[in-house]
């Protein structure tokens, strides 16, 4: 039972990366990030990647991450979930702020990298590309943190029971991605349900 802490903590740690991709559509529209430019005859990112979506999504991710950090200060994880490693979380406050920032921005950069790859492979905007569509933002968030805070990524998602946390995140991301896209489609915010 004590080892079950790995299930909620993977999700808790990734909340700053999960939010940006989900809410960017609410801030979308306007000026495309690639300014309409092309590379080798194809749009760099496409009209779906806008400055409003990037900034709005990243800002919401950072805000939610800061709320998570404040909650962790008041209610440390090892207190509300017996069995969790003492001090488990984002690290000391300067590192924690950095991790949260990179999770949010990395998620948006990962999403843009996914769009870039799709354009290079000849997929038009909105075309379904399994795995890339679901996990580009997770990869961006984790890779950016791996560059600046490698020990946090390894301790949280690889070492010990961290791999369970990562597995839970990957399953949850697939479910949330599918669910939010269906909701966005039915609400008229997205043109495709994927």
Backbone as ProteinMPNN parsed JSONL, in Angstrom:
{"seq_chain_A": "XXXXXXXXXXXXXXXXXXXXXXXXXXXXXXXXXXXXXXXXXXXXXXXXXXXXXXXXXXXXXXXXXXXXXXXXXXXXXXXXXXXXXXXXXXXXXXXXXXXXXXXXXXXXXXXXXXXXXXXXXXXXXXXXXXXXXXXXXXXXXXXXXXXXXXXXXXXXXXXXXXXXXXXXXXXXXXXXXXXXXXXXXXXXXXXXXX", "coords_chain_A": {"N_chain_A": [[0.826, -1.212, 0.0], [1.983, 1.229, 0.752], [3.588, 1.861, -1.405], [1.939, 2.809, -3.352], [1.958, 5.506, -3.699], [3.233, 6.299, -5.979], [1.372, 6.384, -8.015], [-0.512, 8.674, -7.808], [1.424, 10.715, -7.729], [2.877, 10.933, -10.108], [0.997, 12.03, -11.798], [0.396, 14.381, -10.406], [2.886, 15.67, -10.523], [3.038, 16.221, -13.234], [1.015, 17.986, -13.85], [1.476, 20.791, -14.472], [2.313, 20.503, -17.105], [0.257, 19.184, -18.337], [-1.92, 20.908, -18.436], [-1.39, 23.195, -20.25], [-1.556, 22.29, -22.997], [-4.164, 21.461, -23.118], [-5.71, 23.766, -22.682], [-4.839, 25.629, -24.516], [-6.268, 25.929, -26.863], [-8.356, 27.568, -26.146], [-7.237, 30.053, -26.094], [-6.379, 30.408, -28.608], [-6.096, 31.339, -32.123], [-5.552, 34.245, -34.141], [-2.298, 35.643, -34.622], [-0.119, 33.504, -36.305], [2.47, 31.367, -35.0], [4.545, 30.802, -36.737], [4.372, 32.939, -38.425], [3.189, 32.617, -40.881], [5.102, 31.677, -42.564], [7.018, 29.504, -44.738], [8.851, 26.4, -45.088], [10.921, 24.696, -47.105], [8.826, 24.571, -48.922], [6.57, 23.991, -47.405], [4.333, 24.881, -44.75], [5.753, 26.004, -41.685], [4.754, 25.518, -39.031], [1.98, 25.854, -39.193], [-1.413, 27.2, -39.279], [-2.665, 26.524, -36.923], [-1.043, 26.815, -34.727], [-0.633, 29.327, -32.718], [0.466, 32.543, -31.466], [-1.131, 33.465, -29.39], [-2.311, 31.084, -28.396], [0.021, 29.716, -27.613], [1.228, 31.425, -25.647], [-0.956, 31.825, -23.888], [-1.598, 29.136, -23.161], [0.851, 28.266, -21.992], [1.012, 30.117, -19.883], [-1.227, 29.456, -18.312], [-0.485, 26.862, -17.571], [1.804, 27.453, -16.022], [0.623, 28.988, -13.992], [-1.133, 27.119, -12.783], [0.809, 25.309, -12.0], [2.212, 26.873, -10.114], [0.249, 27.161, -8.172], [0.081, 24.503, -7.409], [2.632, 24.218, -6.286], [2.402, 25.966, -4.091], [0.397, 24.686, -2.635], [1.778, 22.347, -2.01], [3.643, 23.369, -0.253], [2.105, 24.014, 1.945], [0.729, 21.629, 2.481], [2.672, 19.166, 2.595], [3.573, 16.526, 0.358], [4.529, 14.075, 1.507], [3.241, 14.066, 3.881], [0.426, 14.03, 3.42], [0.207, 11.713, 1.97], [0.973, 8.886, 3.179], [3.947, 7.014, 3.046], [4.998, 8.064, 0.789], [8.075, 9.297, -0.543], [10.029, 11.34, 1.605], [9.977, 14.779, 1.095], [9.443, 14.537, -1.564], [8.728, 15.791, -4.74], [8.925, 18.875, -6.411], [11.391, 19.859, -5.729], [13.682, 22.252, -4.123], [12.569, 25.682, -3.693], [13.605, 27.565, -5.767], [14.416, 25.696, -7.77], [11.992, 24.341, -8.086], [10.293, 26.301, -9.176], [11.605, 26.685, -11.594], [11.335, 24.083, -12.725], [8.524, 23.898, -12.992], [8.045, 26.05, -14.758], [9.482, 25.128, -17.027], [8.102, 22.758, -17.537], [5.589, 23.719, -18.367], [6.218, 25.476, -20.559], [7.759, 23.715, -22.058], [5.85, 21.794, -22.733], [4.263, 23.208, -24.563], [6.2, 23.782, -26.517], [6.822, 21.177, -27.275], [4.401, 20.424, -28.417], [4.388, 22.159, -30.605], [6.65, 21.174, -31.913], [5.658, 18.698, -32.636], [3.737, 19.511, -34.516], [5.461, 20.593, -36.405], [6.861, 18.295, -37.25], [4.713, 16.845, -38.326], [4.051, 18.524, -40.499], [6.38, 18.251, -42.026], [6.213, 15.578, -42.709], [4.173, 15.652, -44.431], [1.56, 15.747, -43.558], [-1.515, 17.36, -43.277], [-2.888, 20.15, -41.406], [-4.752, 19.173, -38.583], [-4.942, 16.543, -39.299], [-4.987, 13.211, -38.259], [-2.48, 11.744, -36.306], [-1.484, 9.138, -34.743], [0.03, 8.553, -31.549], [2.13, 10.575, -31.884], [0.369, 12.769, -31.78], [-0.69, 12.477, -29.21], [1.487, 12.42, -27.425], [3.483, 14.345, -27.92], [3.655, 16.759, -26.469], [4.173, 15.855, -23.891], [6.674, 14.68, -24.219], [8.126, 16.995, -24.943], [7.949, 18.536, -22.572], [9.229, 16.876, -20.669], [11.754, 16.428, -21.881], [12.834, 19.04, -22.034], [13.074, 19.622, -19.322], [14.839, 17.588, -18.695], [17.189, 18.511, -19.777], [17.799, 20.788, -18.178], [17.152, 20.11, -15.509], [18.029, 17.346, -14.851], [18.218, 15.45, -12.748], [15.792, 15.76, -11.42], [13.889, 14.813, -13.298], [14.771, 12.138, -13.629], [14.633, 11.131, -10.975], [11.917, 11.444, -10.484], [10.518, 10.137, -12.55], [11.868, 7.83, -13.371], [13.819, 6.382, -11.674], [13.591, 4.024, -8.938], [10.275, 3.691, -8.0], [9.468, 5.432, -9.866], [9.104, 4.86, -12.563], [6.599, 3.743, -12.609], [5.042, 5.945, -12.087], [5.512, 7.368, -14.463], [4.386, 5.604, -16.327], [1.679, 5.672, -15.537], [1.142, 8.364, -16.095], [1.422, 8.336, -18.899], [-0.701, 6.659, -19.669], [-2.873, 8.106, -18.625], [-2.632, 10.489, -20.071], [-3.303, 9.672, -22.666], [-6.035, 9.025, -22.309], [-7.078, 11.513, -21.366], [-6.39, 13.2, -23.499], [-7.916, 12.182, -25.604], [-10.508, 12.514, -24.503], [-10.682, 15.371, -23.989], [-10.39, 16.334, -26.576], [-12.691, 15.361, -27.844], [-14.639, 16.719, -26.364], [-13.9, 19.387, -26.978], [-14.397, 19.364, -29.718], [-17.183, 18.881, -29.818], [-18.0, 21.197, -28.566], [-17.439, 23.027, -30.448], [-14.947, 24.134, -30.585], [-12.867, 22.85, -31.736], [-11.965, 21.495, -34.933], [-11.768, 18.844, -35.502], [-12.386, 15.639, -33.955], [-10.113, 14.573, -32.704]], "CA_chain_A": [[0.0, 0.0, 0.0], [2.826, 2.413, 0.836], [4.181, 2.162, -2.704], [0.938, 3.358, -4.267], [2.199, 6.941, -3.874], [3.724, 6.546, -7.336], [0.247, 6.609, -8.928], [-0.937, 10.084, -7.883], [2.503, 11.685, -7.832], [3.214, 11.165, -11.501], [-0.019, 12.953, -12.303], [0.598, 15.638, -9.688], [4.095, 16.302, -11.028], [2.881, 16.615, -14.637], [-0.105, 18.912, -14.036], [1.855, 21.992, -15.224], [2.465, 20.175, -18.527], [-1.024, 18.699, -18.857], [-2.851, 22.018, -18.624], [-1.205, 24.078, -21.416], [-2.038, 21.72, -24.244], [-5.618, 21.356, -23.043], [-6.383, 25.069, -22.696], [-4.305, 26.518, -25.562], [-7.316, 26.175, -27.861], [-9.192, 28.674, -25.666], [-6.513, 31.307, -26.353], [-5.902, 30.335, -29.988], [-6.514, 32.357, -33.085], [-4.626, 35.365, -34.244], [-1.028, 35.556, -35.335], [0.548, 32.2, -36.23], [3.84, 31.393, -34.489], [5.481, 30.818, -37.875], [4.086, 34.152, -39.2], [2.77, 32.212, -42.216], [6.267, 31.308, -43.374], [7.17, 28.111, -45.149], [10.194, 25.837, -45.14], [10.921, 23.661, -48.137], [7.528, 24.538, -49.575], [5.472, 23.656, -46.489], [4.265, 25.733, -43.559], [6.627, 25.538, -40.609], [3.883, 24.92, -38.023], [0.595, 25.924, -39.631], [-2.267, 28.21, -38.628], [-3.157, 26.041, -35.631], [-0.102, 27.169, -33.666], [-0.637, 30.784, -32.653], [1.101, 33.145, -30.285], [-2.119, 33.502, -28.315], [-2.399, 29.748, -27.822], [1.288, 29.39, -26.952], [1.389, 32.224, -24.425], [-2.061, 31.515, -22.977], [-1.439, 27.785, -22.64], [1.997, 28.226, -21.082], [0.689, 30.905, -18.686], [-2.134, 28.663, -17.472], [0.327, 25.784, -17.005], [2.633, 28.015, -14.951], [-0.265, 29.367, -12.89], [-1.555, 25.887, -12.108], [2.008, 24.785, -11.347], [2.501, 27.671, -8.915], [-0.751, 26.774, -7.167], [0.519, 23.189, -6.93], [3.773, 24.443, -5.396], [1.912, 26.559, -2.84], [-0.287, 23.615, -1.894], [2.799, 21.431, -1.502], [4.279, 24.016, 0.894], [1.179, 23.942, 3.075], [0.451, 20.214, 2.718], [3.709, 18.386, 1.92], [3.092, 15.226, -0.126], [4.828, 12.954, 2.387], [2.306, 14.134, 5.01], [-0.922, 13.611, 3.033], [0.216, 10.364, 1.399], [1.974, 8.089, 3.898], [4.696, 6.106, 2.193], [5.695, 8.843, -0.237], [9.395, 9.711, -0.071], [10.055, 12.657, 2.229], [10.456, 15.827, 0.217], [9.158, 14.237, -2.97], [8.024, 16.883, -5.396], [9.642, 19.63, -7.422], [12.676, 20.307, -5.215], [13.613, 23.519, -3.401], [11.731, 26.64, -4.406], [14.124, 28.017, -7.067], [14.315, 24.599, -8.735], [10.572, 24.052, -8.311], [9.781, 27.298, -10.114], [12.204, 26.35, -12.879], [10.713, 22.86, -13.24], [7.161, 24.237, -13.399], [8.161, 26.875, -15.959], [9.913, 24.285, -18.142], [7.02, 21.824, -17.864], [4.558, 24.44, -19.12], [6.769, 25.926, -21.842], [8.161, 22.513, -22.787], [4.653, 21.175, -23.299], [3.88, 23.972, -25.744], [7.238, 23.567, -27.524], [6.644, 19.816, -27.766], [3.244, 20.443, -29.308], [4.832, 22.8, -31.842], [7.55, 20.228, -32.581], [4.781, 17.712, -33.259], [3.177, 20.127, -35.728], [6.566, 20.697, -37.36], [7.082, 16.946, -37.789], [3.566, 16.518, -39.181], [4.175, 19.261, -41.764], [7.478, 17.66, -42.801], [5.758, 14.276, -43.215], [3.125, 15.896, -45.415], [0.224, 15.726, -42.96], [-2.135, 18.666, -43.158], [-3.399, 20.51, -40.09], [-5.927, 18.435, -38.15], [-4.855, 15.139, -39.668], [-4.694, 12.365, -37.102], [-1.219, 11.011, -36.301], [-1.422, 8.491, -33.429], [1.211, 8.628, -30.69], [2.655, 11.934, -31.966], [-0.671, 13.688, -31.31], [-0.925, 12.327, -27.776], [2.647, 12.491, -26.54], [4.481, 15.35, -28.274], [3.811, 17.745, -25.398], [4.806, 15.173, -22.75], [8.092, 14.58, -24.574], [8.707, 18.33, -24.854], [8.055, 18.94, -21.166], [10.246, 16.068, -19.984], [13.074, 16.648, -22.485], [13.332, 20.349, -21.627], [13.51, 19.481, -17.932], [16.002, 16.698, -18.671], [18.352, 19.351, -20.08], [18.114, 21.705, -17.084], [16.975, 19.463, -14.204], [18.0, 15.901, -15.125], [17.978, 14.632, -11.551], [14.361, 15.78, -11.11], [13.202, 13.902, -14.221], [15.154, 10.758, -13.332], [14.099, 10.74, -9.665], [10.46, 11.455, -10.502], [9.898, 9.271, -13.554], [12.665, 6.678, -13.789], [14.37, 5.605, -10.564], [12.666, 3.46, -7.948], [8.927, 3.482, -8.533], [9.164, 6.517, -10.793], [8.63, 4.325, -13.846], [5.149, 3.558, -12.467], [4.484, 7.293, -12.264], [5.552, 7.681, -15.888], [3.394, 4.754, -16.994], [0.357, 6.232, -15.213], [1.01, 9.606, -16.871], [1.218, 8.001, -20.313], [-2.073, 6.148, -19.827], [-3.791, 9.217, -18.361], [-2.551, 11.434, -21.185], [-4.086, 9.137, -23.779], [-7.458, 9.164, -21.958], [-7.423, 12.938, -21.333], [-6.276, 13.748, -24.854], [-9.108, 11.754, -26.349], [-11.685, 13.143, -23.895], [-10.706, 16.818, -24.224], [-10.606, 16.592, -28.001], [-14.113, 15.131, -28.128], [-15.372, 17.845, -25.76], [-13.602, 20.566, -27.786], [-15.079, 19.201, -31.006], [-18.617, 19.063, -29.59], [-18.217, 22.592, -28.178], [-17.143, 23.87, -31.591], [-13.618, 24.747, -30.444], [-11.944, 22.1, -32.589], [-12.589, 21.047, -36.177], [-11.719, 17.383, -35.543], [-12.514, 15.065, -32.606], [-8.903, 13.882, -32.254]], "C_chain_A": [[0.862, 1.264, 0.0], [3.401, 2.821, -0.516], [3.194, 2.757, -3.701], [1.078, 4.867, -4.457], [2.623, 7.264, -5.304], [2.589, 6.85, -8.311], [-0.166, 8.079, -8.957], [0.202, 11.064, -8.115], [2.972, 11.924, -9.248], [2.267, 12.183, -12.115], [0.194, 14.34, -11.701], [1.8, 16.391, -10.25], [3.918, 16.833, -12.448], [1.747, 17.606, -14.88], [0.31, 20.189, -14.778], [2.057, 21.743, -16.721], [1.15, 19.719, -19.146], [-1.971, 19.841, -19.194], [-2.634, 22.819, -19.913], [-1.808, 23.541, -22.707], [-3.563, 21.656, -24.276], [-6.315, 22.698, -23.196], [-5.904, 26.006, -23.799], [-5.364, 26.87, -26.594], [-8.218, 27.344, -27.444], [-8.564, 30.039, -25.965], [-6.07, 31.423, -27.803], [-6.502, 31.4, -30.883], [-5.501, 33.476, -33.113], [-3.365, 35.009, -34.998], [-0.382, 34.18, -35.186], [1.989, 32.355, -35.738], [4.849, 31.461, -35.629], [5.285, 32.026, -38.795], [3.706, 33.837, -40.644], [3.909, 31.775, -43.118], [6.288, 29.814, -43.689], [8.635, 27.713, -45.084], [10.141, 24.649, -46.076], [9.528, 23.454, -48.722], [6.349, 24.195, -48.691], [5.511, 24.599, -45.299], [5.141, 25.14, -42.457], [5.804, 24.841, -39.532], [2.434, 24.849, -38.495], [-0.192, 26.943, -38.834], [-2.75, 27.794, -37.245], [-2.258, 26.382, -34.462], [0.051, 28.683, -33.655], [0.066, 31.276, -31.405], [0.136, 33.2, -29.103], [-2.241, 32.157, -27.623], [-1.151, 29.373, -27.055], [1.413, 30.106, -25.615], [0.289, 31.899, -23.419], [-1.932, 30.144, -22.354], [-0.308, 27.678, -21.639], [1.697, 28.98, -19.785], [-0.234, 30.128, -17.753], [-1.365, 27.512, -16.815], [1.184, 26.271, -15.852], [1.79, 28.4, -13.743], [-0.7, 28.144, -12.09], [-0.368, 25.261, -11.373], [2.354, 25.548, -10.077], [1.513, 27.378, -7.802], [-0.377, 25.425, -6.561], [1.681, 23.344, -5.954], [3.333, 25.019, -4.055], [1.193, 25.515, -1.994], [0.709, 22.646, -1.27], [3.545, 22.024, -0.309], [3.406, 23.888, 2.14], [0.926, 22.493, 3.483], [1.485, 19.368, 1.992], [3.207, 16.992, 1.545], [3.362, 14.073, 0.821], [3.953, 12.968, 3.644], [0.936, 13.606, 4.601], [-0.963, 12.285, 2.313], [1.317, 9.571, 2.082], [2.642, 7.09, 2.956], [5.416, 6.828, 1.079], [7.063, 9.231, 0.309], [9.333, 11.12, 0.504], [10.653, 13.659, 1.242], [10.181, 15.589, -1.258], [8.386, 15.394, -3.575], [8.902, 17.551, -6.414], [11.02, 20.103, -6.975], [12.525, 21.606, -4.444], [12.951, 24.564, -4.289], [12.335, 27.174, -5.709], [14.042, 26.918, -8.137], [12.863, 24.323, -9.081], [9.97, 25.02, -9.318], [10.327, 27.02, -11.513], [11.568, 25.13, -13.522], [9.313, 23.157, -13.765], [7.172, 25.053, -14.689], [8.5, 26.011, -17.176], [8.872, 23.231, -18.51], [5.983, 22.503, -18.749], [5.057, 24.856, -20.507], [7.169, 24.725, -22.696], [6.982, 21.795, -23.418], [4.231, 21.891, -24.578], [4.912, 23.808, -26.87], [7.139, 22.161, -28.12], [5.481, 19.717, -28.731], [3.611, 21.084, -30.652], [5.781, 21.887, -32.617], [6.742, 19.139, -33.28], [4.173, 18.247, -34.544], [4.249, 20.25, -36.811], [6.815, 19.35, -38.034], [5.947, 16.559, -38.733], [3.648, 17.246, -40.519], [5.261, 18.643, -42.636], [7.07, 16.319, -43.397], [4.613, 14.414, -44.216], [1.71, 15.818, -44.871], [-0.301, 17.15, -42.844], [-2.629, 18.889, -41.73], [-4.675, 19.715, -39.797], [-5.91, 16.966, -38.499], [-4.379, 14.331, -38.478], [-3.375, 11.616, -37.295], [-1.064, 10.396, -34.908], [-0.02, 8.543, -32.825], [1.791, 10.048, -30.716], [1.635, 12.931, -31.42], [-0.824, 13.642, -29.794], [0.288, 12.686, -26.918], [3.694, 13.537, -26.892], [4.71, 16.339, -27.145], [4.444, 17.144, -24.152], [6.31, 15.081, -23.005], [8.774, 15.939, -24.461], [8.94, 18.771, -23.42], [9.171, 18.182, -20.449], [11.639, 16.302, -20.556], [13.663, 17.995, -22.081], [13.814, 20.309, -20.177], [14.731, 18.584, -17.822], [17.287, 17.477, -18.957], [18.765, 20.167, -18.861], [18.031, 21.079, -15.691], [16.928, 17.946, -14.378], [17.698, 15.056, -13.895], [16.492, 14.631, -11.18], [13.608, 14.798, -12.003], [13.503, 12.457, -13.856], [14.571, 10.286, -12.008], [12.581, 10.622, -9.668], [9.876, 10.386, -11.412], [10.712, 8.055, -13.987], [13.073, 5.815, -12.6], [13.294, 5.115, -9.609], [11.328, 3.139, -8.576], [8.521, 4.588, -9.507], [8.641, 6.025, -12.13], [7.128, 4.067, -13.799], [4.454, 4.907, -12.657], [4.432, 7.652, -13.741], [4.511, 6.874, -16.663], [1.979, 5.281, -16.761], [0.12, 7.506, -16.009], [0.713, 9.295, -18.328], [-0.183, 7.47, -20.582], [-3.073, 7.291, -19.655], [-3.8, 10.216, -19.517], [-3.382, 10.948, -22.363], [-5.58, 9.339, -23.525], [-7.874, 10.64, -21.994], [-7.386, 13.559, -22.724], [-7.524, 13.419, -25.663], [-10.348, 12.485, -25.824], [-11.789, 14.625, -24.188], [-10.937, 17.145, -25.69], [-12.06, 16.366, -28.404], [-14.946, 16.287, -27.586], [-15.167, 19.113, -26.585], [-14.311, 20.534, -29.13], [-16.578, 19.47, -30.85], [-18.949, 20.498, -29.201], [-17.916, 23.554, -29.326], [-15.806, 24.561, -31.534], [-12.567, 24.074, -31.313], [-12.685, 21.61, -33.819], [-12.61, 19.523, -36.287], [-11.809, 16.841, -34.11], [-11.292, 14.286, -32.162], [-7.806, 14.821, -31.988]], "O_chain_A": [[0.529, 2.249, -0.659], [3.672, 4.0, -0.744], [3.593, 3.169, -4.79], [0.385, 5.447, -5.292], [2.397, 8.374, -5.785], [2.813, 7.504, -9.33], [-0.173, 8.684, -10.03], [-0.029, 12.149, -8.65], [3.427, 13.023, -9.563], [2.681, 13.078, -12.853], [0.173, 15.346, -12.411], [1.744, 17.607, -10.433], [4.582, 17.798, -12.829], [1.54, 18.026, -16.018], [-0.437, 20.642, -15.645], [1.98, 22.679, -17.517], [0.954, 19.856, -20.353], [-2.745, 19.741, -20.146], [-3.606, 23.1, -20.615], [-2.495, 24.267, -23.426], [-4.175, 21.782, -25.337], [-7.397, 22.768, -23.779], [-6.494, 27.066, -24.004], [-5.365, 27.973, -27.139], [-8.778, 28.031, -28.299], [-9.264, 31.047, -26.073], [-5.457, 32.419, -28.19], [-7.298, 32.237, -30.456], [-4.689, 33.621, -32.199], [-3.376, 34.172, -35.901], [-0.125, 33.735, -34.067], [2.646, 33.356, -36.026], [5.891, 32.105, -35.501], [5.95, 32.133, -39.825], [3.873, 34.675, -41.53], [3.704, 31.53, -44.306], [5.67, 28.995, -43.01], [9.531, 28.556, -45.032], [9.388, 23.702, -45.848], [9.104, 22.328, -48.983], [5.222, 24.114, -49.181], [6.576, 25.059, -44.889], [5.25, 23.922, -42.322], [6.107, 23.709, -39.154], [1.741, 23.872, -38.214], [0.293, 27.485, -37.84], [-3.202, 28.64, -36.473], [-2.673, 26.251, -33.31], [0.772, 29.252, -34.475], [0.241, 30.545, -30.43], [0.538, 33.007, -27.955], [-2.272, 32.093, -26.394], [-1.232, 28.784, -25.977], [1.67, 29.484, -24.584], [0.565, 31.719, -22.233], [-2.131, 29.99, -21.149], [-0.463, 27.083, -20.572], [2.086, 28.533, -18.706], [-0.043, 30.142, -16.537], [-1.571, 27.221, -15.637], [1.292, 25.6, -14.825], [2.191, 28.168, -12.603], [-0.639, 28.143, -10.86], [-0.516, 24.747, -10.265], [2.746, 24.947, -9.076], [1.882, 27.346, -6.628], [-0.5, 25.223, -5.353], [1.716, 22.683, -4.916], [3.83, 24.611, -3.006], [1.364, 25.471, -0.776], [0.515, 22.18, -0.147], [4.027, 21.286, 0.551], [3.906, 23.681, 3.246], [0.908, 22.165, 4.67], [1.22, 18.894, 0.887], [2.498, 16.353, 2.323], [2.529, 13.175, 0.944], [3.927, 11.99, 4.391], [0.335, 12.823, 5.336], [-2.048, 11.761, 2.059], [2.462, 9.575, 1.63], [1.976, 6.413, 2.173], [6.344, 6.283, 0.481], [7.199, 9.47, 1.509], [8.661, 11.992, -0.047], [11.697, 13.412, 0.639], [10.635, 16.354, -2.109], [7.465, 15.915, -2.946], [9.561, 16.876, -7.205], [11.749, 20.693, -7.771], [11.411, 22.031, -4.138], [12.791, 24.357, -5.492], [11.612, 27.232, -6.704], [13.645, 27.181, -9.272], [12.535, 24.094, -10.245], [9.225, 24.613, -10.209], [9.596, 27.111, -12.5], [11.29, 25.13, -14.721], [8.953, 22.719, -14.858], [6.398, 24.78, -15.606], [7.878, 26.145, -18.23], [8.768, 22.85, -19.675], [5.549, 21.941, -19.754], [4.386, 24.611, -21.51], [6.948, 24.715, -23.907], [7.099, 21.247, -24.514], [3.881, 21.245, -25.566], [4.542, 23.707, -28.04], [7.346, 21.974, -29.319], [5.556, 19.016, -29.741], [3.193, 20.608, -31.707], [5.721, 21.834, -33.846], [7.091, 18.707, -34.378], [4.096, 17.534, -35.544], [3.974, 20.036, -37.991], [6.962, 19.281, -39.254], [6.187, 16.011, -39.808], [3.35, 16.661, -41.561], [5.089, 18.523, -43.849], [7.533, 15.96, -44.479], [4.142, 13.425, -44.778], [0.752, 15.821, -45.644], [0.401, 18.039, -42.363], [-2.769, 17.946, -40.951], [-5.557, 19.597, -40.647], [-6.772, 16.213, -38.045], [-3.46, 14.742, -37.771], [-3.172, 10.943, -38.305], [-0.568, 11.055, -33.994], [0.98, 8.571, -33.543], [1.929, 10.665, -29.659], [1.999, 13.842, -30.676], [-1.064, 14.673, -29.166], [0.135, 13.199, -25.809], [4.718, 13.612, -26.213], [5.851, 16.723, -26.887], [5.168, 17.831, -23.431], [7.118, 15.366, -22.121], [9.884, 16.029, -23.937], [9.995, 19.312, -23.089], [9.96, 18.774, -19.713], [12.609, 16.37, -19.801], [14.861, 18.09, -21.814], [14.845, 20.896, -19.846], [15.573, 18.792, -16.949], [18.349, 17.137, -18.437], [19.951, 20.235, -18.538], [18.767, 21.481, -14.79], [15.907, 17.322, -14.088], [16.994, 14.051, -13.992], [15.979, 13.627, -10.685], [12.777, 14.032, -11.516], [12.589, 11.635, -13.78], [14.069, 9.166, -11.918], [12.017, 9.801, -8.945], [8.85, 9.789, -11.086], [10.289, 7.321, -14.881], [12.707, 4.642, -12.53], [12.227, 5.716, -9.49], [11.251, 2.408, -9.563], [7.363, 4.666, -9.92], [7.825, 6.695, -12.764], [6.451, 4.158, -14.823], [3.412, 4.994, -13.307], [3.429, 8.179, -14.221], [3.839, 7.403, -17.549], [1.173, 5.329, -17.691], [-0.971, 7.715, -16.539], [-0.158, 9.925, -18.93], [-0.787, 7.794, -21.605], [-4.008, 7.428, -20.444], [-4.855, 10.726, -19.894], [-4.089, 11.736, -22.991], [-6.309, 9.773, -24.417], [-8.901, 10.981, -22.581], [-8.257, 14.354, -23.078], [-8.103, 14.283, -26.321], [-11.141, 13.011, -26.605], [-12.849, 15.104, -24.591], [-11.607, 18.127, -26.011], [-12.597, 17.111, -29.224], [-15.85, 16.779, -28.262], [-16.123, 19.835, -26.865], [-14.772, 21.565, -29.619], [-17.172, 20.195, -31.648], [-20.053, 20.973, -29.47], [-18.115, 24.761, -29.192], [-15.535, 25.466, -32.324], [-11.514, 24.647, -31.594], [-13.884, 21.34, -33.764], [-13.378, 18.968, -37.073], [-11.367, 17.496, -33.166], [-11.416, 13.406, -31.311], [-6.715, 14.402, -31.601]]}, "name": "protein", "num_of_chains": 1, "seq": "XXXXXXXXXXXXXXXXXXXXXXXXXXXXXXXXXXXXXXXXXXXXXXXXXXXXXXXXXXXXXXXXXXXXXXXXXXXXXXXXXXXXXXXXXXXXXXXXXXXXXXXXXXXXXXXXXXXXXXXXXXXXXXXXXXXXXXXXXXXXXXXXXXXXXXXXXXXXXXXXXXXXXXXXXXXXXXXXXXXXXXXXXXXXXXXXXX"}
